Amino acid sequence: QVQLQESGPGLVKPSETLSLTCTISGGAISSNNWWSWVRQPPGKGLEWMGEIHYSGNTNYNPSLKGRVTISVEKPKNQFSLRLSSVTAADTAMYYCAVGIPGRPRNNWFDPWGQGTLVTVFS
Amino acid sequence: QSVLTQPPSVSGAPGQRVTISCTGDSSNIGAGYDVHWYQQLPGTAPKLLIYGDSDRPSGVPDRFSGSKSGTSASLAIAGLQAEDEADYYCQSYDSSLSLYVFGTGTKVTVL
């Protein structure tokens, strides 16, 4: 079964770019799934950030105002998240997840990685 | 940015049945988009509990059930157990915002 593991720096300075990678095991990134990023600020709820298909098609949360980029690295069976111009409001647990395609725009997320905490701190 | 509203908390004694509501509008649940539910145990990642309004993934006990009507959905937990203490989130798609949305989350406490 598919398993996901996030990796990347746990501390990022304000105004810099947050970069995380999600490594997929037990499955291929070239499957017909959508690969997503979801974040959760400490003590708060879940926010969908965006998704990518192995074909390169992406969808992003409009509220992130062009700061987010998700990309695929097929040879490494990984996908990545970049979030630019970070502020303290971007401090959160970041999860990667598999978006299972039901009917169009009816994806659900399963499974999830264990998450990685990123703190924006000067 | 939560457009799906859930009660902050629900509680029940062991063995009781509790329900969690998820209220949306005509751009999400009311538009016919599926509702999915997740369980987040303390300090862990969310886990899929219900997909497609009412389907259970393999391994999820049949004590958990989902339903949808109009602009709302519900998650029911029958025969409440101590291990069910967790946060629960609903999720759907919102066509006016063009993104996947999660509910505000509900903390379930077993008395």
Interface residues (C-beta under 8 A of the other chain):
Chain A: S36 V38 G45 L46 E47 W48 N59 N61 P62 S63 Y95 I100 G102 R103 R105 N106 N107 W108 F109 D110 P111 W112 G113 Q114 G115
Chain B: Q1 S2 Y33 D34 H36 Y38 T44 A45 P46 K47 L48 Y51 G52 P57 Y89 Q91 Y93 S95 L97 S98 L99 Y100 V101 F102 G103 T104 G105
